[in-house]
Amino acid sequence: WREVHSESQPTMSLWELGSPRPAQEPSVEETSAVELQMKVDFFRKLGYSSAEIHSVLQKLGVQADTNTVLGELVKHGSASERERQASPDPCTQPPLVPRGGGTPKAPTLEPSAPEENKEGSDLRPVVIDGSNVAMSHGNKEVFSCRGILLAVNWFLERGHTDITVFVPSWRKEQPRPDVPITDQHILRELEKKKILVFTPSRRVGGKRVVCYDDRFIVKLAFESDGVVVSNDTYRDLQSERQEWKRFIEERLLMYSFVNDKF
């Protein structure tokens, strides 16, 4: 993964990466205006409207960190979902964060930003084991959807655009005490952004029959020449196919959570 280091600016923010510093120090007003515009542009690429972004930034302040702003945007989108369904807006922006690696690209819906798109195209597709990440963030007791959002945001900040999260479809069901889940609305929001995919499940004779989502995860990552984000070593799948064994050994990206830091 690319890292950016600077001895002169150890706390360089996301919004400053890749932006050449002018020869003369700008005024406070100019700096604030540029920073605001960069934040708006960043969240517009995730499919949010300018009105939503300005509303959240006005509430939280321009200096709010990325995770906080994105979390508030997700809540905002969930609260207004029923209104959008009642009166669909024909001008709503299409999601700009694609997933999948092997399918043909649809026609471009907006002028591309050459520098960003070129950089992003050099990065491998990312396939996230949603259940593994959510349970890890929930200390193996709760399915924490916020953990998935934190992981997705980590890769988005580093320029990745090909991100897929797999989660079993029964996680959309009404929560029960024996299978606690938090921030469930995040799953729907990520699904609308074409980032999250629900693996199928059905009921037979009153019992839930689910697909083996680990196979979906490894298969997509293998076919798209990507990486798998999980702390699971998929031992059973390694023995299933020889090419999967080598792929998992070389492309399994493990992680840790420190509270809300991925």
HUGITA-V846299 format. One record per backbone hydrogen bond with DSSP energy under -1.0 kcal/mol. CO is the residue of the C=O (numbers start at 1). NH is the residue of the N-H. Records with the same first field share a line. If there is no record, write none. Layout:
CO: NH + NH
//
This chain:
9: 12
13: 16
16: 19
27: 31
28: 32
29: 33
30: 34
31: 35
32: 36
33: 37
34: 38
35: 39
36: 40
37: 41
38: 42
39: 43
40: 44
41: 45
43: 48
44: 47
49: 53
50: 54
51: 55
52: 56
53: 57
54: 58
55: 59
56: 60
57: 61
61: 64
65: 69
66: 70
67: 71
68: 72
69: 73
70: 74
71: 75
72: 76
73: 77
74: 78
75: 79
76: 80
80: 84
81: 85
82: 86
83: 87
89: 92
113: 117
114: 118
115: 119
116: 120
117: 121
119: 122
120: 123
125: 227
126: 164
127: 229
128: 130 + 166
129: 133
130: 134
131: 135
132: 136
133: 137
134: 138 + 144
135: 140
136: 139
138: 141 + 142
142: 144
143: 182
144: 147
145: 149
146: 150
147: 151
148: 152
149: 153
150: 154
151: 155
152: 156
153: 157
155: 160
156: 159
161: 163
162: 126
164: 128
165: 197
166: 130
167: 199
168: 171
169: 172
170: 173
176: 179
180: 143
182: 145
183: 186
184: 187
185: 189
186: 190
187: 191
188: 192
189: 193
190: 195 + 196
191: 194
195: 165
197: 167
199: 169
200: 211
202: 209
204: 207
207: 204
209: 202
211: 213
212: 215
213: 217
214: 218
215: 219
216: 220
217: 221
218: 222
219: 223
220: 224
221: 226
227: 127
228: 253
229: 129
234: 238
235: 239
237: 241
241: 245
242: 246
243: 247
244: 248
245: 249
246: 250
247: 251
251: 228
253: 230
258: 261
261: 258
//
